């Protein structure tokens, strides 16, 4: 039987080496309209989630058109190109 203390550093080192990075995309966004953006699922709590399958940089559409460099995604959001 292998001693468990030998395995502890092998498990702990990779976990410690992961540093938090700034968020560049959202997997959960606030539900702005009656529908969620494309690819997002309604969580029935006022939020929409991509369920970890994809992540886009989103921003609320302030008016009817998205600014240049952004595409409409539905649900009141624009997606960065």
Secondary structure as GFF3:
##gff-version 3
##sequence-region A 1 81
A	DSSP	alpha_helix	4	17	.	.	.	ID=ss1
A	DSSP	beta_strand	28	30	.	.	.	ID=ss2
A	DSSP	beta_strand	41	42	.	.	.	ID=ss3
A	DSSP	beta_strand	47	49	.	.	.	ID=ss4
A	DSSP	beta_strand	58	60	.	.	.	ID=ss5
A	DSSP	beta_strand	70	74	.	.	.	ID=ss6
A	DSSP	beta_strand	77	80	.	.	.	ID=ss7
###
